[in-house]
């Protein structure tokens, strides 16, 4: 499939893994575990699994609560015992994750090209406020949309369609950009044009549907909308 930039009125972005780097948690983990990368991967994957299971069984807790529980699970799975205070210190890293270098300049270019920009995220409002502030992109965004508003996590269709309602733009006139292998097809299933930001140099799918556009950075995305 091919991105139809002429049909796009606004662009929405995922947050964690797309704007900010969730692998930042490896640094505080390294003070307590021998293999911080392995624990970070377990932590991330478990938190996403919790979100998807929550959708399936119609049970909702904020994403911060999910990552809190997922961190404890990941540490337990590696046989690492940390008290609650130390776990909370590691967890707080989510409020100051490293920002990918291309984010601000890429967003600036998209704004200058005439597009309103949004964030649609599983993160709760407090997480999004800190993410936007730490990434220094508040002046570039029109708004953020949180899973808390519908108590459903991506890739549930309801959240993407709620975001379109909040933005005031039909789903087919929205481009959604995310690094998550599960997030882009979720947005496309809801009717949005999907942009996969392949930050980890990984493989797509397999899905029957290909992304409308695959890029490595926000600069690549801006190139498409400036032409």
DRENLODREN-813600 format. One record per residue: x, y, z of N, C-alpha, C in turn. Coordinates in steps of 0.2 Angstrom, whole numbers, padded with zeros to 4 digits. Each point is the difference from the previous one (the first is absolute). Layout:
! DRENLODREN-813600
{{X; Y; Z}; {X; Y; Z}; {X; Y; Z}}
...
! end
This chain:
! DRENLODREN-813600
{{0004; -0006; 0000}; {-0004; 0006; 0000}; {0004; 0006; 0000}}
{{-0003; 0006; -0002}; {0004; 0006; 0000}; {-0003; 0006; 0003}}
{{0003; 0003; 0004}; {-0002; 0006; 0004}; {-0003; 0005; -0005}}
{{-0006; 0002; 0001}; {-0003; 0006; -0004}; {0000; 0006; 0004}}
{{0005; 0004; -0001}; {0001; 0006; 0004}; {-0005; 0005; -0001}}
{{-0003; 0000; -0006}; {-0005; 0005; -0002}; {-0007; -0001; 0004}}
{{-0001; -0006; 0003}; {-0006; -0002; 0004}; {0001; 0002; 0007}}
{{0007; 0001; 0002}; {0001; 0001; 0007}; {-0001; 0007; 0003}}
{{-0004; 0001; 0005}; {-0001; 0006; 0003}; {0004; 0001; 0007}}
{{0001; -0005; 0003}; {0004; 0000; 0006}; {0004; -0006; 0001}}
{{0005; 0000; 0004}; {0005; -0005; 0002}; {0000; -0002; 0007}}
{{-0001; -0006; 0002}; {0000; -0002; 0007}; {0006; -0005; 0001}}
{{0003; 0001; 0006}; {0006; -0004; 0001}; {-0001; -0005; 0007}}
{{0003; -0006; 0000}; {0000; -0003; 0006}; {0006; 0003; 0004}}
{{0000; -0002; 0006}; {0005; 0003; 0005}; {0006; -0004; 0001}}
{{-0001; -0005; 0004}; {0005; -0005; 0003}; {0003; -0004; -0005}}
{{0006; 0001; -0002}; {0004; -0004; -0005}; {0000; 0004; -0007}}
{{-0004; 0005; 0000}; {-0001; 0004; -0007}; {0003; 0007; 0001}}
{{-0002; 0003; 0006}; {0003; 0007; 0001}; {0005; -0001; 0005}}
{{-0001; -0004; 0005}; {0005; -0001; 0005}; {0002; -0007; 0001}}
{{0007; -0002; 0002}; {0003; -0006; -0001}; {-0001; -0004; 0007}}
{{-0004; -0005; 0000}; {-0002; -0004; 0006}; {0007; -0004; 0002}}
{{0005; -0001; -0004}; {0006; -0003; 0002}; {0004; 0004; 0005}}
{{-0002; 0006; 0001}; {0003; 0004; 0005}; {0000; -0003; 0007}}
{{-0005; -0004; 0001}; {-0001; -0004; 0006}; {0006; -0004; 0002}}
{{0004; -0002; -0005}; {0006; -0004; 0001}; {0005; 0003; 0005}}
{{0001; 0006; 0000}; {0005; 0003; 0004}; {-0002; 0000; 0007}}
{{-0006; 0001; 0003}; {-0001; -0001; 0007}; {0000; -0007; 0002}}
{{-0003; -0004; -0005}; {0000; -0008; 0001}; {0007; -0002; 0001}}
{{0005; 0003; -0003}; {0007; -0003; 0000}; {0003; 0000; 0007}}
{{-0003; 0005; 0004}; {0003; 0000; 0007}; {-0002; -0006; 0004}}
{{-0005; -0004; -0002}; {-0003; -0005; 0004}; {0000; -0007; -0003}}
{{0001; 0000; -0007}; {0000; -0007; -0003}; {0006; -0001; -0005}}
{{0001; -0006; -0001}; {0006; -0002; -0005}; {-0001; 0002; -0007}}
{{-0006; -0002; -0002}; {-0002; 0001; -0007}; {-0006; 0005; -0001}}
{{0001; 0007; 0000}; {-0005; 0004; 0000}; {-0004; 0000; -0006}}
{{0003; -0001; -0006}; {-0004; 0000; -0006}; {-0005; -0006; 0000}}
{{0002; -0006; 0003}; {-0005; -0005; 0000}; {-0006; 0001; 0005}}
{{0002; 0004; 0005}; {-0006; 0001; 0005}; {-0004; 0006; -0003}}
{{0003; 0005; -0004}; {-0004; 0005; -0003}; {-0005; -0003; -0005}}
{{0003; -0005; -0004}; {-0004; -0003; -0005}; {-0006; -0004; 0003}}
{{0001; -0003; 0005}; {-0005; -0004; 0004}; {-0005; 0005; 0003}}
{{0002; 0005; 0002}; {-0004; 0005; 0003}; {-0005; 0003; -0005}}
{{0003; 0002; -0005}; {-0004; 0004; -0006}; {-0005; -0005; -0003}}
{{0002; -0006; -0001}; {-0004; -0005; -0003}; {-0006; -0002; 0005}}
{{0002; -0001; 0006}; {-0005; -0002; 0005}; {-0006; 0006; 0001}}
{{0003; 0006; 0000}; {-0005; 0006; 0000}; {-0005; 0000; -0006}}
{{0003; -0001; -0006}; {-0005; -0001; -0006}; {-0005; -0006; 0001}}
{{0003; -0005; 0002}; {-0004; -0006; 0001}; {-0006; 0001; 0005}}
{{0002; 0004; 0006}; {-0005; 0002; 0004}; {-0006; 0004; -0003}}
{{0002; 0005; -0004}; {-0004; 0004; -0003}; {-0005; -0004; -0005}}
{{0003; -0004; -0004}; {-0004; -0004; -0004}; {-0005; -0005; 0003}}
{{0002; -0003; 0005}; {-0004; -0004; 0004}; {-0005; 0004; 0004}}
{{0001; 0006; 0002}; {-0005; 0004; 0003}; {-0005; 0002; -0005}}
{{0002; 0001; -0006}; {-0005; 0001; -0005}; {-0005; -0006; -0001}}
{{0003; -0006; 0000}; {-0004; -0006; -0002}; {-0005; -0001; 0006}}
{{0002; 0001; 0006}; {-0004; -0002; 0006}; {-0004; 0006; 0003}}
{{0001; 0006; -0004}; {-0004; 0006; 0002}; {0002; 0002; 0008}}
{{0007; 0000; 0001}; {0002; 0002; 0007}; {0005; 0005; -0002}}
{{-0001; 0006; 0004}; {0005; 0006; -0002}; {0003; 0002; 0006}}
{{0007; 0002; -0001}; {0004; 0003; 0005}; {0004; 0005; -0004}}
{{0002; 0006; 0003}; {0004; 0004; -0004}; {0006; -0003; -0002}}
{{0003; 0003; -0005}; {0006; -0003; -0003}; {0006; 0000; 0005}}
{{0000; 0005; 0004}; {0005; 0001; 0005}; {0000; -0006; 0005}}
{{-0006; -0002; 0002}; {-0001; -0006; 0004}; {0002; -0006; -0003}}
{{-0001; 0000; -0007}; {0002; -0006; -0003}; {0007; -0001; -0001}}
{{0004; 0005; -0001}; {0007; 0000; 0000}; {0003; -0001; 0007}}
{{-0003; 0002; 0005}; {0002; -0001; 0007}; {0000; -0008; 0001}}
{{-0006; -0003; -0002}; {-0001; -0007; 0001}; {0005; -0004; -0004}}
{{0001; 0002; -0006}; {0004; -0003; -0005}; {0008; 0000; 0002}}
{{0002; 0006; 0003}; {0007; 0000; 0002}; {0001; -0005; 0006}}
{{-0005; 0000; 0005}; {0001; -0005; 0005}; {0000; -0007; -0003}}
{{-0004; -0002; -0005}; {0000; -0006; -0003}; {0007; -0002; -0003}}
{{0002; 0005; -0004}; {0007; -0001; -0004}; {0005; -0001; 0005}}
{{0000; 0004; 0006}; {0006; -0002; 0005}; {-0001; -0006; 0003}}
{{-0006; -0002; 0002}; {-0001; -0007; 0003}; {0002; -0005; -0005}}
{{-0002; 0001; -0007}; {0002; -0006; -0005}; {0008; -0001; 0000}}
{{0003; 0006; 0001}; {0008; -0001; 0000}; {0003; -0001; 0007}}
{{-0005; -0001; 0005}; {0003; -0002; 0007}; {0003; 0006; 0003}}
{{-0002; 0006; -0001}; {0002; 0006; 0003}; {-0005; 0003; 0005}}
{{0002; 0000; 0006}; {-0004; 0003; 0005}; {0002; 0007; 0002}}
{{-0005; 0005; -0002}; {0001; 0007; 0002}; {-0006; 0002; 0004}}
{{0002; 0005; 0005}; {-0006; 0002; 0004}; {-0004; 0005; -0004}}
{{-0006; 0002; 0002}; {-0004; 0004; -0003}; {0003; 0007; -0002}}
{{0003; 0003; 0005}; {0003; 0006; -0001}; {0005; 0000; -0006}}
{{0004; -0005; -0001}; {0005; 0000; -0006}; {-0004; -0002; -0006}}
{{-0005; -0004; 0000}; {-0004; -0001; -0006}; {-0003; 0007; -0002}}
{{-0003; 0004; 0004}; {-0003; 0006; -0001}; {0005; 0005; -0003}}
{{0006; 0000; 0002}; {0005; 0004; -0003}; {0002; -0002; -0007}}
{{0000; -0007; -0002}; {0001; -0002; -0007}; {-0006; 0002; -0004}}
{{-0006; -0001; 0003}; {-0006; 0001; -0003}; {-0001; 0008; -0002}}
{{0003; 0004; 0004}; {-0001; 0007; -0001}; {0004; 0002; -0007}}
{{0005; -0004; -0002}; {0003; 0002; -0006}; {-0005; 0001; -0006}}
{{-0006; -0003; 0000}; {-0005; 0001; -0005}; {-0002; 0008; -0001}}
{{0002; 0004; 0005}; {-0002; 0007; 0000}; {0006; 0004; -0003}}
{{0005; -0004; -0002}; {0006; 0004; -0003}; {0004; -0004; -0005}}
{{-0004; -0004; -0004}; {0004; -0004; -0005}; {0003; 0004; -0005}}
{{0006; -0003; -0002}; {0003; 0004; -0006}; {-0004; 0001; -0006}}
{{0001; 0006; -0003}; {-0004; 0002; -0006}; {0004; -0002; -0006}}
{{-0003; -0003; -0005}; {0004; -0001; -0006}; {0002; 0007; -0003}}
{{0006; 0000; -0003}; {0003; 0006; -0002}; {-0004; 0003; -0006}}
{{-0004; -0004; -0004}; {-0003; 0003; -0005}; {-0007; 0003; 0001}}
{{-0003; -0001; 0006}; {-0007; 0002; 0002}; {-0001; 0007; -0001}}
{{0003; 0004; 0004}; {-0002; 0007; 0000}; {0001; 0003; -0007}}
{{0005; 0000; -0004}; {0001; 0003; -0006}; {-0005; -0003; -0005}}
{{-0001; -0007; 0000}; {-0004; -0003; -0005}; {-0007; 0003; 0001}}
{{-0003; 0001; 0007}; {-0006; 0002; 0001}; {-0001; 0008; -0002}}
{{0006; 0003; 0001}; {0000; 0007; -0002}; {-0001; 0001; -0008}}
{{0003; -0004; -0003}; {-0001; 0000; -0008}; {-0007; -0002; -0002}}
{{-0003; -0005; 0004}; {-0007; -0002; -0002}; {-0005; 0006; 0002}}
{{0001; 0003; 0006}; {-0004; 0006; 0001}; {0001; 0006; -0005}}
{{0006; 0001; -0002}; {0001; 0005; -0005}; {-0003; -0002; -0007}}
{{-0001; -0006; -0001}; {-0003; -0003; -0006}; {-0008; 0001; 0000}}
{{-0002; 0002; 0006}; {-0007; 0002; 0001}; {-0005; -0006; 0004}}
{{0004; -0005; 0003}; {-0004; -0005; 0003}; {-0001; 0001; 0008}}
{{-0006; -0001; 0002}; {-0001; 0000; 0008}; {0003; -0007; 0002}}
{{0003; 0000; 0006}; {0003; -0006; 0002}; {-0003; -0002; 0007}}
{{0000; -0006; 0001}; {-0003; -0003; 0006}; {0004; -0006; 0003}}
{{-0001; -0002; 0006}; {0002; -0006; 0003}; {-0006; -0004; 0002}}
{{0000; -0007; -0002}; {-0005; -0004; 0002}; {0004; -0006; 0004}}
{{-0001; -0001; 0006}; {0004; -0004; 0004}; {-0004; -0004; 0005}}
{{0003; -0006; 0002}; {-0002; -0004; 0005}; {0001; 0003; 0007}}
{{0005; 0005; 0000}; {0002; 0003; 0006}; {-0006; 0004; 0003}}
{{0000; 0000; 0007}; {-0005; 0004; 0003}; {0002; 0008; 0000}}
{{-0004; 0004; 0002}; {0001; 0007; 0000}; {0006; 0003; 0003}}
{{0002; -0003; 0006}; {0006; 0002; 0003}; {0006; -0002; -0004}}
{{0000; -0006; -0002}; {0005; -0002; -0004}; {0001; 0004; -0007}}
{{-0005; 0002; -0003}; {0000; 0004; -0006}; {0002; 0007; 0001}}
{{-0002; 0003; 0006}; {0002; 0006; 0002}; {0008; 0001; 0001}}
{{0003; -0005; 0003}; {0007; 0000; 0001}; {0004; -0002; -0006}}
{{-0003; -0004; -0004}; {0003; -0002; -0007}; {0001; 0006; -0004}}
{{-0006; 0004; -0001}; {0000; 0006; -0004}; {0005; 0005; 0002}}
{{0000; 0001; 0007}; {0004; 0005; 0003}; {0007; -0002; -0001}}
{{0002; -0006; 0001}; {0007; -0003; 0000}; {0002; 0000; -0007}}
{{-0004; -0001; -0005}; {0002; 0000; -0007}; {0000; 0007; -0003}}
{{-0003; 0005; 0004}; {0000; 0007; -0003}; {-0004; 0000; -0006}}
{{-0006; -0003; 0000}; {-0004; 0001; -0007}; {-0007; 0003; 0002}}
{{-0001; 0002; 0006}; {-0006; 0003; 0001}; {-0003; 0005; -0005}}
{{0005; 0004; -0002}; {-0002; 0006; -0005}; {-0001; -0003; -0007}}
{{0001; -0006; -0001}; {-0001; -0003; -0007}; {-0006; -0004; 0000}}
{{-0003; -0002; 0006}; {-0006; -0004; 0000}; {-0006; 0004; 0001}}
{{-0006; -0002; -0003}; {-0006; 0002; 0001}; {-0003; -0003; 0006}}
{{0001; -0006; 0001}; {-0003; -0004; 0006}; {0003; -0007; 0001}}
{{-0001; -0003; 0006}; {0001; -0007; 0001}; {-0006; -0003; 0001}}
{{0000; -0007; -0002}; {-0006; -0004; 0001}; {0002; -0006; 0004}}
{{-0003; -0002; 0006}; {0003; -0005; 0004}; {-0005; -0006; 0000}}
{{0002; -0006; 0001}; {-0004; -0006; 0001}; {-0005; 0001; 0006}}
{{0002; 0004; 0005}; {-0004; 0001; 0006}; {-0007; 0003; -0002}}
{{0000; 0003; -0006}; {-0007; 0003; -0002}; {-0005; -0005; -0002}}
{{0002; -0005; -0002}; {-0005; -0006; -0002}; {0001; -0006; 0004}}
{{0006; 0000; 0004}; {0002; -0006; 0003}; {0000; -0006; -0004}}
{{0003; 0001; -0006}; {0002; -0005; -0004}; {0007; 0001; -0003}}
{{0004; -0005; -0001}; {0007; 0001; -0002}; {0001; -0001; -0008}}
{{0004; 0003; -0003}; {0002; -0002; -0007}; {0003; -0007; 0000}}
{{-0002; -0004; -0005}; {-0002; 0002; -0006}; {-0008; -0001; -0001}}
{{-0004; 0001; 0006}; {-0007; 0000; -0001}; {-0003; 0005; -0004}}
{{-0004; -0001; -0005}; {-0003; 0005; -0004}; {-0003; 0006; 0003}}
{{-0003; -0002; 0006}; {-0004; 0006; 0003}; {0005; 0006; 0002}}
{{0006; -0001; 0002}; {0004; 0005; 0002}; {0002; 0004; -0007}}
{{0002; -0003; -0005}; {0001; 0004; -0006}; {-0006; 0004; -0003}}
{{-0006; -0003; 0001}; {-0005; 0004; -0003}; {-0002; 0006; 0005}}
{{0001; -0002; 0007}; {-0001; 0006; 0005}; {0005; 0005; -0002}}
{{0006; -0001; -0001}; {0005; 0005; -0002}; {-0003; 0004; -0006}}
{{-0002; -0003; -0005}; {-0003; 0003; -0006}; {-0005; 0005; 0002}}
{{-0005; -0002; 0004}; {-0005; 0004; 0003}; {0002; 0006; 0003}}
{{0005; -0001; 0005}; {0003; 0005; 0004}; {0004; 0005; -0005}}
{{0003; -0002; -0005}; {0004; 0004; -0005}; {-0005; 0004; -0004}}
{{-0006; -0003; -0001}; {-0005; 0003; -0005}; {0001; -0002; -0007}}
{{0003; -0005; -0002}; {0002; -0002; -0006}; {-0001; -0007; -0002}}
{{-0003; -0002; -0005}; {-0002; -0007; -0002}; {0007; -0004; 0000}}
{{-0001; -0006; 0002}; {0006; -0005; 0001}; {0004; 0000; -0007}}
{{-0004; 0000; -0006}; {0004; -0001; -0006}; {0004; 0007; -0002}}
{{-0001; 0005; 0004}; {0003; 0006; -0001}; {0006; 0001; 0005}}
{{0001; -0005; 0004}; {0006; 0000; 0005}; {0005; -0005; -0002}}
{{0006; 0003; 0000}; {0006; -0005; 0000}; {0002; -0001; 0007}}
{{0002; -0007; 0001}; {0002; -0002; 0007}; {0007; -0003; -0001}}
{{0005; 0003; 0004}; {0006; -0002; 0000}; {0003; -0004; 0006}}
{{0002; -0006; 0000}; {0002; -0003; 0006}; {0006; -0005; -0001}}
{{0004; -0002; 0005}; {0005; -0005; -0001}; {-0003; -0007; 0002}}
{{-0005; 0000; 0003}; {-0003; -0007; 0002}; {-0002; -0004; -0005}}
{{0002; -0006; -0001}; {-0002; -0005; -0005}; {-0007; -0001; 0001}}
{{-0003; 0001; 0006}; {-0007; -0002; 0001}; {-0005; 0007; -0001}}
{{0003; 0005; 0001}; {-0003; 0007; 0000}; {-0002; 0002; -0007}}
{{0004; 0000; -0005}; {-0002; 0002; -0006}; {-0005; -0004; -0003}}
{{0000; -0007; 0000}; {-0006; -0003; -0003}; {-0007; 0001; 0004}}
{{0001; 0002; 0006}; {-0006; 0002; 0004}; {-0003; 0006; -0002}}
{{0004; 0005; -0002}; {-0002; 0006; -0003}; {-0003; 0000; -0006}}
{{0003; -0005; -0005}; {-0002; -0001; -0006}; {-0007; -0003; 0000}}
{{-0001; -0005; 0004}; {-0006; -0004; 0001}; {-0006; 0005; 0002}}
{{0002; 0005; 0004}; {-0005; 0006; 0001}; {-0002; 0004; -0005}}
{{0004; 0000; -0006}; {-0001; 0004; -0005}; {0005; 0006; -0002}}
{{0005; 0000; 0005}; {0006; 0005; -0001}; {0005; -0002; -0005}}
{{0003; 0004; -0003}; {0006; -0001; -0004}; {0006; -0002; 0005}}
{{0004; -0005; -0002}; {0005; -0002; 0005}; {0007; 0001; -0002}}
{{0004; 0003; 0004}; {0007; 0001; -0001}; {0004; -0004; 0005}}
{{0004; -0005; -0002}; {0004; -0003; 0005}; {0007; 0003; 0000}}
{{0001; 0002; 0006}; {0007; 0003; 0002}; {0004; -0006; 0002}}
{{0004; -0002; -0004}; {0004; -0007; 0001}; {0007; 0002; 0003}}
{{-0001; 0002; 0007}; {0006; 0002; 0003}; {0005; -0005; 0002}}
{{-0003; -0006; 0001}; {0005; -0006; 0002}; {0002; -0004; -0006}}
{{-0001; 0002; -0006}; {0002; -0004; -0006}; {-0002; -0007; 0001}}
{{-0007; -0001; 0000}; {-0003; -0006; 0001}; {-0004; -0002; -0006}}
{{-0004; -0006; 0000}; {-0004; -0002; -0005}; {-0007; 0002; 0001}}
{{-0004; 0001; -0005}; {-0007; 0002; 0001}; {-0004; -0007; -0001}}
{{-0005; 0000; 0005}; {-0005; -0006; -0001}; {0003; -0006; 0003}}
{{-0003; -0006; -0004}; {-0003; 0001; -0006}; {-0008; 0002; 0001}}
{{-0002; 0004; -0004}; {-0007; 0002; -0001}; {-0002; 0001; -0007}}
{{-0006; -0001; -0002}; {-0002; 0000; -0007}; {0001; 0007; -0002}}
{{-0001; 0005; 0004}; {0000; 0007; -0002}; {0007; 0003; 0002}}
{{0003; 0003; -0005}; {0006; 0004; 0002}; {-0001; 0007; 0002}}
{{0005; 0003; 0004}; {-0001; 0007; 0001}; {-0001; 0004; -0006}}
{{-0003; 0006; 0001}; {-0001; 0005; -0006}; {0007; 0003; -0001}}
{{0004; 0000; 0005}; {0007; 0003; 0000}; {0004; -0003; 0005}}
{{0006; -0001; -0002}; {0005; -0003; 0005}; {0006; 0005; 0000}}
{{0002; 0003; 0006}; {0006; 0005; 0001}; {0004; -0003; 0005}}
{{0006; 0003; 0001}; {0004; -0001; 0005}; {0000; 0006; 0005}}
{{-0001; 0006; -0002}; {0000; 0006; 0004}; {-0006; 0004; -0001}}
{{-0001; 0005; 0004}; {-0005; 0006; -0001}; {0003; 0004; -0006}}
{{0006; 0000; -0001}; {0002; 0004; -0006}; {-0002; -0003; -0006}}
{{0000; -0007; -0001}; {-0002; -0003; -0006}; {-0008; 0001; 0000}}
{{-0003; 0000; 0005}; {-0008; 0002; 0000}; {-0001; 0007; -0003}}
{{0004; 0005; 0003}; {-0001; 0006; -0002}; {0002; 0001; -0008}}
{{0005; -0004; -0002}; {0001; 0001; -0007}; {-0006; -0002; -0005}}
{{-0004; -0005; 0003}; {-0006; -0002; -0004}; {-0005; 0006; 0000}}
{{-0001; 0003; 0005}; {-0005; 0005; 0000}; {0002; 0007; -0002}}
{{0007; 0001; -0002}; {0002; 0006; -0002}; {0000; 0000; -0008}}
{{-0001; -0006; -0003}; {0001; -0001; -0007}; {-0007; 0002; -0003}}
! end
